[in-house]
Amino acid sequence: MNKVMTMQPVERRYLILNELSKHEKVDIDQLASQLNVSAMTIRRDLSHLEAEKKIIRTHGGAVLNKSLITETSFHIKEGKNSSQKQHIAQGAARYIQEHSTILLDSGTTTLEIAKLIKQKQGLTVITNDIKIAAELMDSAIKVIVSGGELQNNTGALFGPLTEQILNHVHVDLFFLGAHAVHSKAGVTAPTFEKALIKRHMIEAAGATWLVTDSSKFDQKSLAKVCDFSQIDGMITDQDLPEHYASLLKEQLTLVIARGGEDNEDWCYRR
């Protein structure tokens, strides 16, 4: 991180969480030097984050509270599991019919879907992700951006205006992204605001497909989005834990994306 002369506490704490997501552990003195603030300021920030159950204080620093998955910036997520996300996107694109209306959740996996559908005819895409909208800008696809407040560092839109738009649309198919997926907790998100937007999207769709790589499984985040029973299908990669494969095949259509034109996906229908 570069030194920042003037920074609000919320921005400083966001950067601290980003450092933790990359390095798993932070040192108070090192953070103070990087952020150009006193060690006492960093201690107050860490106390605040600990009260929110986002971190665990250690001697001279802190580590992430790994029981909950927190928000991650787009640039950190972009490079993680990129080949798996591309395979998942290839699997998802096969379910998108020309002349249909689809809803793309914010996220790096759904961005990969957007990259693959530019040549499909007569599509309408609604999204709350400015990077997806920018990706489709020069295509023939009709793009509707939900509007709302921009979440810095992720490109996602949220808030009352986003909710209002979603309450007045209906789409054929919704591709839902996930921060965390758990056998008991279902699909969860880092904030109540994001979880609410995702629920509005599910309600607006004729069918909902979860698109997520296997690294998100056996994880929990703060806010509940939905149970598996509210999802029509799921597309993930070959590293899905076996006990999840058995569980999910009983509740929804499960697609294991293998990638490439010659590698047919494994599809298990409920």
C-alpha positions, -999 to 999 in steps of 0.1 A, spaced: 0 0 0 12 36 -6 13 62 21 -20 82 24 -18 116 39 -55 120 47 -78 90 50 -111 84 67 -113 56 93 -136 35 71 -111 37 42 -82 29 64 -100 -2 79 -109 -14 44 -72 -12 34 -63 -31 66 -88 -59 56 -73 -60 21 -39 -64 35 -51 -93 57 -68 -109 27 -35 -109 9 -11 -117 37 -33 -133 64 -15 -114 91 -6 -77 97 18 -59 120 7 -27 139 40 -8 133 42 -18 97 6 -6 91 13 27 109 42 33 86 23 23 54 -7 44 62 12 73 78 -7 73 111 2 65 146 4 30 161 -24 41 185 -47 49 155 -40 15 141 -48 -1 174 -81 17 175 -88 5 140 -80 -31 149 -102 -28 180 -131 -16 158 -126 -45 134 -124 -70 162 -157 -57 176 -172 -64 142 -158 -99 144 -138 -94 112 -104 -99 128 -87 -115 158 -61 -94 176 -27 -109 181 5 -97 199 16 -67 179 -10 -72 151 -40 -91 139 -52 -120 117 -85 -125 98 -114 -141 116 -116 -170 92 -150 -181 104 -165 -154 82 -155 -144 47 -153 -106 42 -155 -84 12 -126 -86 -13 -117 -60 -39 -121 -67 -76 -84 -67 -83 -77 -93 -56 -106 -115 -68 -98 -111 -105 -66 -132 -104 -80 -160 -82 -91 -193 -97 -93 -176 -131 -93 -209 -152 -121 -223 -131 -142 -192 -135 -136 -193 -173 -148 -229 -174 -179 -221 -153 -186 -192 -177 -184 -215 -207 -209 -238 -190 -232 -209 -182 -232 -195 -217 -246 -227 -231 -278 -221 -211 -283 -185 -225 -308 -185 -253 -308 -158 -280 -335 -132 -277 -338 -137 -239 -334 -114 -210 -308 -122 -184 -296 -108 -151 -259 -108 -142 -249 -104 -106 -218 -84 -98 -186 -104 -96 -156 -118 -115 -173 -151 -126 -203 -133 -141 -179 -109 -158 -164 -140 -176 -199 -149 -187 -204 -114 -201 -172 -118 -222 -186 -149 -239 -221 -138 -249 -213 -107 -270 -222 -125 -303 -256 -138 -291 -285 -122 -309 -312 -102 -293 -300 -104 -258 -310 -80 -230 -287 -79 -200 -295 -63 -167 -266 -59 -142 -255 -41 -111 -219 -43 -120 -202 -14 -139 -174 -36 -152 -199 -60 -168 -217 -30 -183 -184 -17 -197 -175 -51 -211 -207 -52 -231 -206 -15 -241 -194 -21 -276 -216 -52 -283 -250 -53 -299 -265 -64 -266 -291 -42 -249 -276 -34 -215 -296 -20 -185 -276 -9 -155 -295 -10 -122 -282 23 -109 -276 29 -72 -246 36 -50 -212 24 -62 -192 2 -39 -156 14 -44 -130 -13 -52 -156 -38 -64 -176 -21 -91 -209 -33 -76 -241 -11 -73 -264 -14 -43 -289 6 -22 -325 17 -25 -323 28 -61 -309 -6 -71 -337 -23 -52 -363 -1 -69 -351 -10 -104 -350 -47 -96 -385 -46 -82 -398 -35 -116 -382 -60 -139 -386 -96 -148 -359 -117 -165 -357 -152 -179 -325 -162 -162 -304 -149 -133 -268 -159 -128 -261 -155 -91 -225 -150 -77 -215 -161 -42 -190 -150 -16 -195 -182 4 -215 -214 2 -221 -238 31 -241 -270 35 -261 -255 64 -259 -218 59 -266 -219 22 -254 -189 1 -242 -159 21 -227 -125 14 -204 -101 34 -230 -74 40 -268 -72 45 -270 -47 17 -255 -71 -9 -275 -100 4 -307 -80 -1 -298 -70 -36 -292 -107 -45 -326 -117 -30 -343 -91 -51 -326 -105 -82 -338 -140 -74 -374 -127 -71 -371 -110 -105 -360 -142 -123 -378 -170 -139 -349 -193 -130 -318 -187 -109 -284 -204 -115 -256 -201 -90 -222 -198 -106 -193 -202 -82 -159 -219 -81 -152 -247 -56 -130 -224 -33 -162 -208 -20 -175 -240 -5 -174 -248 32 -173 -210 39 -197 -187 56 -202 -149 53 -222 -125 74 -256 -122 57 -279 -150 44 -289 -148 7 -308 -180 1 -310 -217 7 -303 -242 -20 -340 -249 -24 -344 -214 -39 -319 -221 -67 -328 -239 -99 -292 -249 -108 -256 -245 -100 -225 -245 -122 -191 -251 -105 -157 -267 -113 -143 -302 -110 -128 -296 -75 -162 -295 -58 -160 -315 -26 -176 -349 -30 -200 -345 -1 -214 -313 -17 -219 -331 -50 -240 -357 -32 -260 -331 -13 -266 -308 -42 -277 -334 -67 -307 -341 -45 -318 -304 -45 -310 -288 -78 -295 -293 -113 -258 -295 -108 -233 -288 -136 -196 -296 -133 -179 -274 -159 -148 -291 -174 -139 -264 -199 -131 -264 -236 -153 -272 -265 -145 -309 -265 -150 -315 -228 -187 -319 -221 -199 -307 -188 -211 -332 -162 -248 -325 -156 -267 -341 -127 -305 -333 -128 -325 -336 -97 
